[in-house]
């Protein structure tokens, strides 16, 4: 079996994530290809798409949100993601057990004795008038019937697990600050989410495997689960064995992939790329060693924005008074600093609508 070393996996990841070459792709197609973008920080997906698409216009993403073709919702790993409406409708029911399990992992004691089916029905009744509500407003509306759990537990389990919901614009629009207002998926998108198969097959699970490998492969089963948080996908993988190909990594783990999927030469140059907070190019794996050193792994869950140099995390970045400030994590060659400065200036112009190109690289 072919062994793929870390550098080969890195180049495959960059290619699948549209980070090796910026893509000429409509924004909706990019969101679909990437299986969504993590979006609990509402402005971060704009940077993620700017780093991946040529001539990215942030207004195009805002228009998709207001046009209900892209939505913000809790899904993979119970985190807020920006996904196509089609994917939310198709995937949500397959994620329901995981979403509930993760909420109960935090609030099981508070929700002990609550009939969750009755709570879900009460939540739907509150939202049936079509008016969007904040999580606290929704929780207060049902708290008279269930006073013991507290509004935080009631709100979390309703919004993130029991009732499929989306966060409505203006939340998530370009350069817009707005609180979270929730509506039922069925109200916002005009139909209910697709129901799970009743014949014992798992077509949605198999679709998740294919889509994940197209955007993140080659990858191990543990990586797949780390990305979506869904249990039970080994059965879907087993049913697909004949259509998948296998590799090994340097640790001997089996890596699954789609036949004919991009596997660039490991020596192909990788350009500098600025990634937003919580980018799935890093978080989409259990073993993140293909793109970030173990010593820096904590950055990926701490909300730090990072810079890729030669395909690997080599610096952090932030914006201070309109200046993109880059803090290296290791010594950088002069050519790398120049490339970071060039990309940083482009990013500063994008973030400031062309009226600034200020970038500062902190000395080590």
Residue pairs with C-beta under 8 A, 6 or more apart in sequence:
1 246
1 247
1 248
2 247
2 248
3 247
3 248
3 249
3 250
4 12
4 218
4 247
4 248
4 249
4 255
4 263
5 249
5 250
5 266
6 249
6 250
6 289
6 290
7 266
7 311
8 263
8 266
9 218
9 249
9 255
9 290
10 266
10 270
10 290
10 291
10 311
10 312
11 20
11 263
11 264
11 265
11 266
11 268
11 270
11 311
12 217
12 218
12 261
12 262
12 263
12 264
13 19
13 216
13 281
13 290
13 291
13 311
14 20
14 264
14 270
14 281
14 308
14 311
15 21
15 262
15 263
15 264
16 214
16 215
16 216
16 217
16 261
16 262
17 34
17 52
17 215
17 216
17 280
17 281
18 25
18 30
18 33
18 34
18 52
18 53
19 51
19 52
19 270
19 273
19 281
19 308
19 311
20 264
20 268
20 270
20 271
22 51
22 52
22 53
22 54
23 30
23 52
23 53
23 54
24 53
24 54
25 33
25 53
26 60
27 49
27 53
27 56
27 57
27 60
27 61
27 64
28 64
28 69
28 70
28 84
30 49
30 52
30 53
31 37
31 49
31 61
31 64
31 70
31 82
31 83
31 84
32 84
32 86
32 87
33 214
33 215
34 52
34 215
34 280
35 76
35 83
35 87
35 211
35 212
35 215
35 216
35 227
35 280
36 75
36 76
36 81
36 82
36 83
36 84
36 87
36 280
37 44
37 45
37 48
37 49
37 81
37 82
37 279
37 280
38 44
38 45
38 76
38 79
38 80
38 81
38 82
38 278
38 279
38 280
38 283
39 45
39 72
39 80
39 81
39 82
39 172
40 79
40 80
40 278
41 276
41 277
41 278
41 303
42 72
42 171
42 172
42 176
43 174
43 175
44 276
44 277
44 278
44 279
44 305
45 61
45 82
45 172
45 276
46 58
46 61
46 174
46 276
47 274
47 275
47 276
47 305
47 347
47 351
48 275
48 276
48 279
49 56
49 58
49 61
50 56
50 58
50 347
50 350
51 273
51 274
51 275
51 276
58 174
58 175
59 174
61 70
61 174
62 169
62 173
62 174
62 176
64 70
65 71
65 72
65 169
65 172
65 173
66 169
66 173
68 85
68 188
68 189
69 84
69 85
70 82
70 83
70 84
70 85
71 82
71 83
71 84
71 85
71 88
71 166
71 167
71 185
71 188
71 189
72 80
72 81
72 82
72 166
72 167
72 171
72 172
73 80
73 81
73 83
73 88
73 92
73 164
73 165
73 166
73 167
73 185
74 80
74 81
74 99
74 159
74 160
74 161
74 165
75 81
75 83
75 88
75 91
75 92
75 95
75 99
76 95
76 227
76 228
76 229
77 102
77 227
77 228
77 229
77 283
78 98
78 99
78 102
78 103
78 160
78 161
78 229
79 278
80 167
82 172
83 91
85 189
88 164
88 166
88 185
88 189
88 193
89 185
89 189
89 191
89 193
89 194
90 193
90 194
90 204
90 207
91 204
91 207
91 208
92 164
92 185
92 193
92 194
93 193
93 194
93 195
93 196
93 204
94 196
94 202
94 204
94 205
94 208
94 230
95 228
95 229
95 230
96 161
97 231
98 228
98 229
98 230
98 231
99 160
99 161
100 116
100 157
100 161
100 162
102 160
102 161
102 229
103 156
103 157
103 160
103 161
104 111
104 157
106 156
107 149
107 152
107 153
107 156
107 157
110 148
110 149
110 150
110 153
111 149
111 153
111 157
113 148
114 146
114 149
116 157
116 162
119 142
119 146
119 154
119 157
119 158
119 162
120 158
120 162
120 163
122 142
122 145
123 138
123 142
123 158
123 162
123 163
124 163
124 184
126 133
126 138
126 141
126 142
127 133
127 138
127 163
127 165
127 182
127 183
127 184
127 187
130 183
130 187
132 168
132 181
132 182
132 183
133 141
133 181
133 182
133 183
134 179
134 180
134 181
134 182
135 155
135 156
135 158
135 159
135 180
135 182
136 151
136 155
138 154
138 155
138 158
138 159
138 182
139 151
139 152
139 154
139 155
139 158
140 151
142 154
142 158
143 151
143 154
146 154
158 165
159 165
159 182
163 184
164 184
164 185
164 186
164 192
164 193
165 182
165 183
165 184
165 185
166 182
166 183
166 184
166 185
166 188
166 189
167 180
167 181
167 182
168 181
168 182
168 183
168 188
169 178
170 176
170 178
171 178
171 179
171 180
171 181
172 178
185 192
185 193
186 192
186 193
194 204
196 204
197 203
197 204
201 239
202 232
202 235
202 236
202 239
205 230
205 232
205 233
205 235
205 236
206 236
206 239
206 240
208 224
208 228
208 230
208 233
208 236
209 224
209 233
209 236
209 237
209 240
209 256
210 240
210 258
212 219
212 224
212 227
212 228
212 284
213 219
213 244
213 256
213 257
213 258
213 261
214 258
214 261
215 284
216 223
216 227
216 280
216 284
216 285
217 255
217 256
217 257
217 258
217 261
218 247
218 255
218 256
218 257
218 261
218 263
219 255
219 256
219 257
219 285
220 249
220 253
220 254
220 255
220 256
220 286
220 287
221 233
221 234
221 237
221 254
221 256
222 253
222 286
222 287
223 284
223 285
223 286
223 287
224 233
224 237
224 256
225 231
225 233
225 286
226 283
226 284
226 285
226 286
227 280
227 283
227 284
227 285
237 244
237 256
243 258
243 259
244 256
244 257
244 258
244 259
245 256
245 257
245 258
245 259
246 254
246 255
246 256
246 257
247 254
247 255
247 257
248 254
248 255
249 255
249 287
251 287
253 287
269 310
270 308
270 310
270 311
271 339
271 343
272 307
272 308
272 309
272 336
272 339
272 340
272 342
272 343
273 307
273 308
273 343
274 305
274 306
274 307
274 308
274 317
274 324
274 343
274 344
274 347
275 281
275 282
275 305
275 306
275 307
275 308
276 305
277 303
277 304
277 305
278 300
278 301
278 303
279 306
281 291
282 288
282 291
282 292
282 300
282 306
282 313
283 300
283 301
285 291
288 297
288 300
291 308
291 311
291 312
291 313
292 299
292 300
292 306
292 312
292 313
293 312
293 313
296 313
296 329
299 306
299 313
299 316
300 306
304 316
305 316
305 317
305 318
306 313
306 315
306 316
306 317
307 313
307 314
307 315
307 316
307 317
307 326
307 340
307 343
308 314
309 315
309 332
309 336
309 339
309 340
310 336
313 329
314 328
314 329
314 330
314 332
314 336
315 326
315 327
315 328
315 329
315 332
315 340
315 361
316 326
316 327
316 329
317 324
317 325
317 326
317 327
317 344
318 324
318 325
319 325
319 348
319 351
322 348
322 352
322 356
322 358
323 348
323 356
323 358
323 359
323 360
324 344
324 345
324 347
324 348
324 351
324 358
324 359
324 360
325 359
325 360
325 362
326 340
326 344
326 359
326 360
326 361
326 362
327 362
328 361
328 362
328 364
330 364
331 364
332 340
332 361
332 364
337 361
340 359
340 361
341 359
341 361
344 359
344 361
345 357
345 358
345 359
346 357
347 359
348 356
348 357
348 358
348 359
349 355
349 356
349 357
